[in-house]
């Protein structure tokens, strides 16, 4: 009797597990995109919890107060978006695209439900790529190779004079995708369908060139390759599915099949050629070139050069396909007010020359030289007071200098520092025999002692 009860309980447990698994599969099948988003965010929370748990252990061992430990839990929410939204979700999208290429190419229902992955993948691919380059490479997309940049900034990977051509090709590719995927096949002539595929080929080729341009070999740069890879998979899957869908349509629609078999002449031959879906990949490749020529001709009318699509990637510096050498970046110390203020508008801050600071070239103006010369005098005459002033400056100057992120902010700091500059200048003239010589030597790598010894 007891064994019978145990068997019944086990059987009920297995049934409950099967029901739960069935519900999960049903939800994934009915809402695949929502399932992908929830999985990415859930995995992001798990990763954030693992990381923060380790950090809590470090905090406890370090004797930190409970209030500091409690702040770490807020990082779990941010970790959910960072790990889940920006790292895992692109990988999940890529995995779904590969699965659909293998399994969903000949399933009409799955194909239609999962088109949202294509749209979201394209939008997020563009957004994530631009954001990654802006944040981690400090890319200025408006700065061509001729412009001299500062610190770690990088020139645009796409020549600004040809960015319009690149955008137009991308827009045509998106239009081709929408035509191929959202117009019913029964209402679309094969020529229009193949032209849409040719437009998608152009877009896929452009993303491949983009990937070659921006990938420099770092491990994190692999994320930049997901976008072109997904576009290639998306294009292959779309072409393959439409070929399968057309074959089904021709098998069920006898009148349509006879229509393409009748007629004579070159147009009828072309029509019969396009009616055979197995030739569509080749036909789309052949039509891609005249389509590209037409687009280039139209772009020339809008002021673009005929070779704009080539110059878009070669008329650059710092990247894999670049053919230009940019001037060396100038460095200014963003940690200190005077140095950061030297990056303002030239008419206001009046930069004089290039100097050397910590082994890097920096922009030098008179205010910066006066402030540094004043600090030298303090160090020579009152070392203890100089250390106190330096500590105060490092403590409060650094947070303020971090706020200087534009030329206008640098201008304001320069003007606010002007009264102090005059005070520093008065002290220099009261304590130094040759104050202008001392000022002129700042950031040259030389000091007054070098000339005294000579």
N, C-alpha and C positions, 0 to 999 in steps of 0.2 A: 504493500500500500504506500509506504513511504517513498519507495523508488518511483512509483507511478506519479506521485505528487511532484517529486524532483524533476522528472522528465517533462511534466506538464509546465512547470515553471521555466525550465530551460527553453522549451518550445515557444512559450509566450515571450520570453526575452528575445529570442531570435526574431520573432515576428515584429516586435517593437523596433528592433535595430533595423530590420528591413524596411519598415514603414518610414523611419527617420531618414534612411539612405534614399528611399524613393522620393521623399519630400525635397531633399537636397538636390537630387538630380532634376526633379521637376522644376524647382526654382531656377536652377542654372540653365535648363533648357528654355524656360519661358522668359527669363530675364538675364541673358548672358552678360550684358554690359554691367548691370548692377552687381552681379556676382563678382565680376572682375574687380570692380571698384572696392567692394566690401572686403574681398580677399587681400587686396593690396594694402588697404588701410589697417586691416587686422594684423597682417604680417608686419606692417610698420610699427604698430603698437608693441608687438612682441619684441622686435628688435630694440625699440626705445627702452622697454622695460629691462631687457638684459643689460644694455649699456648703463642705464641709470642705477640699476641694482649694484653694479660694480662701483659706480661713482659714490653711492651711499656708503659702501664699505670703506672706501678710501676716506670719505669725510669723517666717519665714525673713528677710524684709526687715527686720523689727524686731530681729533679732539674738537671738531667744529660744533657749534651750538645746534640745537634741534631746529631753530628757525632757518639756519642755512641748509640743513638737510631737507627740510620741508619744501624749500624752493626747488629742489631737484625734481620733485614730482610734476611741477609745471612743465618741465622739459619733455615729459612723455607726450603731451599733446603736440608740441612742436615737432617732436621726433616722428609722430604718426604721419605728419604731412611731409616732412623731409625724406624719411626712409620710404614711406608708403607711396607718396605722390610723385616724388622726383626721382626715385631710384627703382623701386619695385614695379610701379605701374607701367613705365615704359618697357620693362622686361616682360611683364604680363601681356601687354599689347603685342609685343613681338612673338611671344609664344602662341597667342591666339591666332595671329596671322599665319604662322607656320602650320598650326593645326588645321586651319580652314583651307590652306593650300593643299594639304594632304587628304583630309577627310570631307571637307565641306564643299569641294568644288562641284560635285555632282548631286548636291542636295539643295533644291530650290528654296525650301523653307529656311534652312540654316543660313543659306547665302543672304537672303533678304533680311533676316533678323540681325545678322552680324555686320551689315554695311555700316552701322554706327561706329564700329571699331576702325574702319577706314577713315571716316570723317574726323573722328577724335584723334586718331593717330597722326593725320596730316597737320591738323591745327596745333596739337601739342608738340609735334616734332619741330615745327617752325619756332614756336614759342620757347621751348626748352633749349633749342640750339642757340638762339639769340641770347637768351638769359644766361646760359652757361658761358658763352664767350664774353659777355659783358661783365659778369661777376668774377670769373676765375682767370680770364685772360686780359681783362681791362681793355677790351676792343672798343675803339671809337669808330663806328660805322660811317661817320661823316668825314673822317680824316684819311686822305690819300697819302701815298708814300712820300710825297714831297714835303709834307708838313712835319715839323720837328715836334716830337711829343716829350712828355716829362715822365720821369720815374718808370713804372712798369707798364705804361700804356702801350697798346699795340694798334697798328694801322688796320684799316678795314680789309677783310679778305676779299671783298668785291669792290672793284673800282667804281667810285661814285658816278662817273660819267656814263657807266654802262649798267647801273643798277636798274634803270627803267626797263631795259631789254630783258634782264633776268626775271624781273617781276612779270612782264608780259608773257614770257614763255611759261612761267609757273601758272599764271592765270589761265592760259589756253589749256594746259594739262589738266587743271582742275575742271574746266568746262568740258573737256573730253571725257573725264571720269563721270561727271554728272549725266552727260548724254548717254553714255554706254550703260550706266547702271540704273537710271531712273526713267528712261523712256522704254515702254514695252517693246520687246523685240519684234512682235508681230506687226507693229506700226512703224517700223524703222527700216529703210532700205539698207542693204548690206554696205553700200558705199559710205553712207553716213556713219554706220557702225565702225567700219574700218578706219575712217578718218578720226573718229574719237579715240580708237586704239593708238593711232599714229601720234595723236596729241599726248596721250599718256606715255608713249615711248619717249617723247621729247622731255617730258617732266621727269621721268625716271633717270634719263641720261644726265639731266641737269643736277639732280640730287647726288648722283654718283660723283660727278666732278666736284660738287660742293664738299662731299665727304673726303675726297682725295686732297682737296685744298686745306681743310681745317684740321685734319688728323695729323698730329705731330709725334705720335708714338707713346704718349703717356697713358697709363692704365685707365685713368678717368676719362680719357678722350674716346674710349670705346663707346661711351654713351652717345657721342656725336655720330657714330656710324649706324646707330639703330634707325635713325630717320631714313637715310638712303636705302638701307637694307629692307625696311618695311615697305618702302615705295616700290622696290623691285618685286617683292613677294606679292604685294597688292596688285601690281600690273599683271604678273604672270597668272595669278589666280583669277582675275577678272577676264582675261583673254580666254583662259581654259574653260571657265564656266560658261561664257557666251558661246563658245564653240559647241559645248555639250547641249546647251539650251536650243541652239539653232538646229542641231541634228534631231532633237526630239520634235521640234516644230515641223521640220520637213517630213518626218515620218508620219505625223498625224494630219498634216494638211496636204492632201493629194493635189488640189487645185494650184496651190502655190508652187509645189514642186514642178508641175507641168509647165507653169508660166515661165520658169527660169530655163526650162529645157527647150522651149520654142524660140523661133526667130533666127535670123541670119545677120551677117555683118559683124564689124569689129565691136560694136557696142553690145551686141548679143553675146559675143564670145567673152567679153569682159564681165558681163552680167553672170554668165554661167560660171566663170572663174570665181567670182566673189560669192556665188551661191554655195560653193563648197567650203565649208568652214575650216577644213584642214589647211587651206591656203591663207587663212586670215593673218597668222603671225608674219608670214613673208610679205603679204600685201601691205600690212600696216608698216612694216619696215621700209618698203619701197615708197609708200606715200609719205613717210615721215620727212624725206628730203625735200620734195616740192613744197610741202607744208611749211618747212623751216625757211625755204627760200621766199615764199610769199610773206611770211611774218617779218623776215629781215627787210624785204622791200617796203612793207608798211612802216616799219620802225625807222627806216631811212627818211621817210617823209616827215617823221616827227623829230628829226634832228639827230638820230642815232647814226653812228658809223656802221658800215657794212660788217666790219670785224668786231663789233661791240661785244658779242658773246665770248669771243676769245680774249679780248682786252679786259673783260670783266674780271678774269682770274689771273692774267699775266701782268697787267698794269698795276701790280701791287708789290708790297714787300712783306717780309716776315713769314710768308706762307709757302707751301710746297710747290705751287705752280708759279710763284712770283718771279718776275724777270727784272725787278728794280731793286736798288739798294737805297734804303731810307737813311737820312741823316741820323746820327747817334742821338739817343734820348738824352735830355738834360735832366739832372736830378736836383730836386730841392727837398729839403727836409720838412716833411709835413708834421713833424712832432713839435716844431718850435715856431712861435708867432712870426718873428721877423722873416725867417726863411720862407714860411708859407705865404706871407704877405708879398714876397717878391714875385709871386705868380699872378698878380693882378693885372689890370689893363696897363699897357705900356705908358700911356700918356699920364697916368696917375702915379704909379710906383716907380717909373723911370729906371728900368734895368740898365746897368752900365756895361757889364761884361760877364764872362763865365769865370767861375771860381772852382775850387776843389774843396770838398768836405767829405770826410770819411772815405776817400778814394773815388768819389763820384763827382762829376761836373754838376755845379749848381748855378742858378741864376743869382747874380749879386747886384744889389742896388746900394745906394749910399746909406740908407737907413740901416741895412743889415751890417754894413762895414762899421758904422759908428757904434752900433750896439755891441758888436764883437770886440771892438777896440776898447770900449768902456769896460767890458768884462775882463779884458787883459789887465787894465790898470787896477781894477779891484783885486785881482788875483795877486798882483805884484805888491800892492801897498797894504792890503788888509785881507790876508788869506782866509782867516776865520770868518769874517763878514762875507767874503765871496762865497764860501761854502754854504752859508745860510741863505744868501740870495739865490744861488744856483738851486738849492733844494726847493725853495719856494717857487721858483720859475718852472722847475721840472714838474712840481706837484700840480700847479694850476695852469701853467701854459700849455701842457700837453692836452688836457680835455678841451680847452678852447680852440687849440689849433686843429683838432679833429673835426671841428665844425666848419672849417674853411674848405668848402668843396666847390667854390665857384669864383670867378674873377671878381664879381661884385663883393663877395664876402672878404676876399683878400684886399680889395680897395678900402673897405671899411676898417679893417684891422690896421692897415697902413696909416690911415688918417688918425685913428685913435692912438697909435704909437708915436705920432708926430711930436706932441709935447715932451714925451720921454726922450725922443731923439735930440731935441734941443737941450734938455737937461744933461744928457750924456755928453753932448758936444761942449757944453760949458765946463764940465768936469775935466774933459780931455785938455782943453785949452789952459786950464788952471794948473794941471799937473804934469803935462808933457811938453818938452822943449820943441819937438817937431810933431805936433798932433796929426797933421795931414799925412805925413809919411807913415805913421802908424796906421791910419785909416786906409791908406792906399795898399798896404801890405796884407790886409785881411783876405783870407781865402786864396792866397797865392802859393801857400806852402812854405813861405819865408817868414822870418820875424826880424825885429830890429837887431837882435843879437847877431844874426848872420852877417849883417853889414858892419856892425861894430868890430867883429873879429877880423874882418877883411881890412 
